[in-house]
Structures are given as C-alpha cells and as structure tokens.
Amino acid sequence: MNNDFYRNLLIQHIPIHEVLLDPSLFENVPENWNIIVTDVQNSTAAVSAGNHQLVNLAATGSIVACLNIARENQVMIPFFFGGDGATIIVPDIILKQCLHALILHQENCQSNFNFFLRVDSCKVSDMYTKGATLKITKVKLNDLHTIPVVLGDALQMAEDDVKSKSRKIELSDMPYNLNLKGMECKWDKIAPPVDNNEILTLIINAQSTELQSAVYSDVLSKMEFIYGDVKKRHPITIEKLIMINSLGQLKNEVLMKFSELKWVEVFASAIRSFMARWYLKNNPKGRNYLKELPELTESLMVDGTINTVISGTSKQRELLLYELQKMKEQGLLHYGYYVSKTSVLSCYVTAIDDYHVHFLDGDQGGYTQASKLLKV
C-alpha cells in the first residue's frame, strides 16, 4: 500500500522557481489516490451579497474535515485552498470517510447558510486515462512550512468536471460524523504590513501543460524581482493582527462547525477570543504561536496554477501586471487578479503549541473575484 506516498516524498530545499525547472524532483501521484474537489456554487453571487467570509469558511471546513480524518488515520495529505472551494488529494483508505464528512458539511452549508457546496471526487487513474498529468513534490517554503507543488492538468480537469455536472453523492452507512474541530476564524480583516500598501490576489494559468514549468518559474522570478521574496511580499505581520469582536462572526463559526447554534459554544468561543488577547501577548507559547503564524499561512500555492496573495505598492502591481500581460499576448498564460485594502484569514489550529495552518484570501473574495477575470 502507498498510503504514506505524500509523507515519504523528498522535501526540496531550493526556491520554487528552481524546483519547477527540474522534472526529476517530481513524482506521479499514485493511480489509487483520489482527487476531492469542493466548490461553492454561485460563489460570485454569495461574495457580492457580502458573504465572502462564509464562503471562505466553507472552503476551510472542507480541508479541516479531511485533515482531521487524515490525522486520525496517521496519513499525510496535500491540500489546496481556493477561497470558494478546496482540492484535497487522498488515498483510498480515507476516501469514504472524507466524502461522508463533506456531504454532512454540504448539508450544513445548505440548511444554515443557503448556499450549495459541490462535493465530488475522481480516481487519479481515471484522470490518467483521460490523458491528464499529475506530478507532485514538496518544497520547504520557510523554516516552518513545507508546501506541495503540483504540475499537470489533472486537478483543474477534476475541478472543471465537478462544476460541469451535478452528481449527488449519498451519505455512506457509517457512524462517522462531521468533525471540524480546530477550525477557527478569530482574526479581523488584516491591513498590509506597510500603511497605504495594497493586497493583490492573483491566479495565473499557463496556456498549456507543457508550458507550466518554464512559465511559472519565470512568473515567480519576476514576482520576486518586483516585490521581493515570499517573506517580503507576505501580507501578514504580527503587528497588524487584530482579533474580531463580532458576535455575528462567532455565531457563523459555531453554525459552520456544529450545524446548529449552540450558545454554549458561542460563549466559549467569545471567551477564548477574549482570553487569547492576553495569552498571545503574555504567554511564551502564545507569543511563539503569533511568531509562527505568518510563516504557516498559505500565501502561495502551485497546484497546476499559481494562486497567491501578496502585499505591495500600486506601482509594483502595475509593473507585475505589465509583465503578465506581455506573457499573455505571447500566448504563454492567462491571469486574473483582484486588489483589496485588506486580507482575511481562516485557520486550523489543533492546539496553540501544536499544528496550525492558516488560509489566506484577499478581502471581498479575492480569489473568487480574480477567477472572474481569469475567464475573460
């Protein structure tokens, strides 16, 4: 069995733009693994109605549900946050449990928030039969965070399949319930590290699979030249983090996690937020958590496309978009972007001194807005 395929992948310790140019560093995802896709239907309308944070929570919940199952089964899995959905690659051993949990998550989103979360999966072997490719490696992004990097078109094909059909997955006959323990949404909108700077959300898609390595390496090199490295262009700094004090947001988080409004949980969540203000400033473990948070935030993802949220000046944006437009006119890529004044975080925290990862989007549904331009 290859349940430990992803765990056993070698970690690359060179910059992503260099990794992308070396095909020997990538391995094919095993045929008996599976691609799970979730996607909020009509997310553009939901974002336009001011529900972008709920859409982000639904996407985050998709990943958290599968991560909790994977951790229970001691399996390591790659995942990608898309703002209005998620893509998770899992082995057969946890597929049924994940789909079962995600259908419960789907029902909860429908009944409590009145939007439909598409949920589906496909076998990697079926994507290979269709001629798709799916190659993966792991890259050390910084001292704390290792991310999956994917080349190929299988994930995009799987997402397109889910969006183009309405296959309904029935709940399996198993006792497993939806477990979103660890999902948190305690941070308010986050201003850029430098006053008067902006947040740029970008989606970049090479015009063919064969072009991905060279195009994405070139794009990331240009981005680094214009904005600086990942750390320098990162939208999150400790100084700009502010905890929410909105009862409405706390209620939504509880509804998303427990399917019903449990006031005990709302009260407990409010207390945790209040206590955390002191704890994160005065306790060594709390201060360490804050220090780690920016490095453990998903600000750059390569899943066959480039998805990233960065901070900089309007002049830097104009320079980068000029370069991207030239590459588009050369037939190398398509791109979509959205500019906002702040970014938003949703989080998965198993314990303040244990595993935590944070999912980043531009405010007002940055990834959703960027994807609209990508399709033009």
Salt bridges, closest charged atoms under 4 A:
ASP4 OD1 - ARG7 NE 3.62
ASP39 OD2 - ARG118 NH1 2.30
ASP39 OD1 - LYS163 NZ 3.90
ASP92 OD1 - LYS123 NZ 2.47
ASP120 OD1 - ARG167 NH2 2.18
GLU159 OE2 - LYS163 NZ 2.86
ASP161 OD2 - LYS130 NZ 3.18
GLU184 OE1 - LYS186 NZ 2.49
ASP195 OD1 - LYS240 NZ 2.76
GLU198 OE2 - ARG317 NE 2.47
ASP218 OD1 - LYS222 NZ 2.86
GLU253 OE2 - LYS186 NZ 2.99
GLU253 OE2 - LYS257 NZ 3.98
GLU292 OE1 - HIS356 NE2 2.97
GLU298 OE2 - HIS145 NE2 2.37
GLU323 OE1 - LYS326 NZ 3.70
ASP353 OD2 - LYS285 NZ 3.21
ASP354 OD2 - ARG71 NH2 3.51
ASP363 OD1 - HIS52 NE2 3.18
ASP363 OD2 - LYS189 NZ 3.32
